[in-house]
Amino acid sequence: MNEIKIECVLQAFEDLEHLSKDIKGLMNQAIEAREKAYAPYSDFKVGAALLLDNGEVITGSNQENASYPSGLCAERTAIYYAGAKFPESKVLKMAITAASNKVKTIVPIPPCGACRQAIAEYEVKQKQAIEIYFMGESGKVIKSNSLENLLPLVFNKSLL
């Protein structure tokens, strides 16, 4: 038996004020998108903002449904819209923020597993990493240089 060790390197910023001006702006757009979330069941609102290589910023928020599996996360709402509207553009950066109406979210909240898989698909498609920044309602912001840090051993089309 051989042991396989997987490591990831992430960067942590104390808060929004420690981000560069452009990333702070992108995160603020994610915060605005978060306020547009439709989350009457979970009271957990998520916003995402994507910067594309054509300069466009695409935002998305989670959209719930009484038939729970029919809802869609903010990250997938944004990345699928970007893929539909600008199919030739690459996603350069993604900012994600989450807040609960029940408890204060002060720890960084990463994308769920389904969203990680969707983001991985776009990294593979565009042959370029996507910088991902994520936070709670306030507090620390985590940066990953690539989705691979959040989803090692990614399942993609090369395995099919």
N, C-alpha and C positions, 0 to 999 in steps of 0.2 A: 504494500500500500504506500502511495505517495500522498503527502499532504499538500493541498493547494491553499495558499494564503492570498486573500484579496484585500487590497487596501484602497482607500479613497482619500483624497485630499480636498478639503473644503476650506473656505475662508470665512471668518466671522467678523462682522462689523457691529459695533455697539448699538447703533441705531441708524435711522435714515440720514442724519446729519453727517455721518462718516462715509457716506457714499459719494461717488463722483456726481457732478451736476447732472449728467445725462442719465445715469442710473437712478438717481433720486427722482428725476422727472418721470422716468418710465414707471417707477414704483408708485408715484403719485397718481398716474393714470390707472394703475391696477387698483389702487384704493378707491378711485372714483367708480371704476367698474364694479368693485365689490359692493358698493352702495346700491347698485342696480340689480343685485342678485334676487332671485325669486326662491326663497327658502322658508316657506311657511311650515314645513314639517320638522326640519332639523334646527332651525334658527341659527344655522351655521353658514355664513356668507363668505364666498371666495371670489376674488377678482384676479384677473390675469391681464398682462399687457405684453405684447410681442413687438420687438423692433425688427423689421425686415430690411434686407439689403437694398431695397429701393427707397428707403427712408420712411415708408408707411409704418404706422403703429396700429396694431389690431388689438382690441380689447375683448374680453369675454367675462361673463359671470356665471356662476352655477345656476341652473334652472331645474328646480325640483318638480315632481309630479306625484300625485296620489298613488300612482302605480310606480313605486320606487325605482325599479330598474329602468324606467323610461326617462328619468332625469339625465342631465349631463353636467359634468364638472366644468368649471371656468377654463381650465387649461385646454381641455378638448374643444370646448366651444370656440375658443380663440384660434387654436392651431388648425382646426378643420376649416374655419372660415378663411383663414389666411391661405390655406391650400386651395380652397375653392375660388377665391377672388384673385389671388396672385400665384398661380400654380408654378410659375418659373422662378419666383423669388425665394430666397433663403431666409430662414429665421436666424437672426444673429443673437438676440438676447430675449429672455423671458423673465418677467417679474411677477411674483405671486404673493398675495396677501390673504389672510383668512381671519375672520372675527366671528365670535359667537355672541348671540343675544343673551346667553345664559351665564357664561363665565368669561372673564377677561383672558384673551389669548396673548400671552407675552412671550411664548416660545416660538421659534420659527417652525412653520408647518409646511412640510414638503408635499409634493404632488402624491396622490394616491397611486397604487400599483397600476390601475388601468391607464391613468394619465401618463405615467412613466413609460408604459409600452407605446402609447400614441406618440409621445415626444421622441422616443427611440426610432420609430418608423421614419420620422422627418429627418433626424440626424443621419440615418442610413441613406435615405433618398437624396439628400443634398450633399452627402459626403463631407460634412462639416459639422463640428460641434456647436451646440447651442449653450451659451452662458445662461445659467439659471440662478435667479436670486429669489429667495423666499423668506417670508416673515409671518408673524402673527399679526395681531391688531397693532401692536407697537413692540418696541424692544429690538432685540438682535435681528440682524439680517444675515442669512447664510448665502454664500456664493459657491456654486459648483461650475467648473469650467466646461463640463460636459454631462449629459445625461448618464453616461457610463459610470460616473461616480455614484449615482443614485440607483442604478440598475445594472450591476455587473452581470456578466454572462447573458447578455441581451439575446432574446429570441428574435430573429429577423429572417428575411426572405432567403438568405444564403443557406438556411437550415431546411428549407422546403424542397 
